[in-house]
Structures are given as C-alpha cells and as structure tokens.
C-alpha cells in the first residue's frame, strides 16, 4: 500500500537536509535529489518497524516573517 508523506528539504552549507514531519525521520545528501532519495529509503525502513497512526494528516508548510535577532559578539543571535 502506498502512503503519501511530506518532505521538508533545505540546504545547510554544502549538504541538503531532509525531514519527514509525519514520521520524524531525517537524513542528508550531497544534492537535493540524493537527500530526498535517502529520506524515502530511510522512512520506508523505519516504517517496517513502526507503524504510522491510521489518522495521521499530511504536514502543511507555512511561512512567516520575524525581525532578525541582533547578532552577538561571536555572530550568534542574542536571546
């Protein structure tokens, strides 16, 4: 049985990071396509041991804006 899941993929430095919000699996790849393929593979393996809840919903992606925090002396944001 095929199940449709979501993938959130973004670049961090030279790596692409991928996450499946419905399951919680995460991985990376050298390219966008590699990260997605790795996520598909690792999520399929994960679901062999841990079942999805029957009533799960696909994640919804939303965007929002905030003021960027003022960087601290080392470049990291201050809180």
C-alpha positions in Angstrom: 0.0 0.0 0.0 1.4 3.4 -1.0 1.3 6.2 1.5 1.8 9.9 0.6 4.2 11.7 3.1 5.8 15.2 3.2 9.4 16.1 2.9 10.9 19.3 4.1 14.3 19.8 2.4 16.8 22.7 2.8 20.4 23.4 2.2 22.8 23.8 5.1 26.3 24.7 3.9 27.2 22.1 1.3 24.7 19.4 2.5 21.0 19.1 1.8 18.9 18.2 4.9 15.6 16.3 4.6 12.9 15.6 7.1 9.6 13.8 7.1 7.4 15.6 9.6 4.7 12.9 9.7 7.2 10.2 10.8 10.1 12.2 12.2 12.8 10.7 10.1 15.7 12.9 9.0 18.7 12.4 6.7 21.0 14.4 4.4 22.6 14.2 0.9 25.1 15.9 -1.2 22.3 17.1 -3.6 18.6 17.8 -3.2 17.7 14.6 -5.1 20.1 12.5 -3.0 18.6 13.9 0.2 15.1 13.1 -1.0 16.1 9.6 -2.1 17.8 8.9 1.2 14.7 10.2 3.1 12.4 7.9 1.1 14.7 4.9 1.8 15.2 5.5 5.5 11.5 6.3 6.0 10.5 3.0 4.3 12.9 1.2 6.6 11.6 2.9 9.7 8.0 2.1 8.8 8.9 -1.6 8.6 9.3 -1.5 12.4 7.0 1.4 13.5 3.5 1.8 12.0 2.0 5.2 11.0 -1.0 6.2 13.1 -4.2 5.5 11.0 -5.4 9.0 11.5 -2.3 11.0 10.6 -2.5 14.1 8.5 0.0 15.4 5.9 2.0 18.3 7.2 1.2 21.8 6.0 4.0 24.2 5.1 3.5 27.8 6.2 5.9 30.7 6.1 6.1 33.7 8.3 8.4 36.7 9.0 10.1 37.9 12.2 12.6 40.6 12.9 16.1 39.1 12.7 17.7 39.0 16.1 20.7 41.2 16.7 23.9 39.0 16.4 26.1 38.7 19.4 29.9 39.1 19.5 30.5 35.7 18.0 27.9 36.1 15.3 25.2 34.0 17.1 21.8 35.6 17.8 21.3 37.0 21.2 18.2 35.9 23.2 
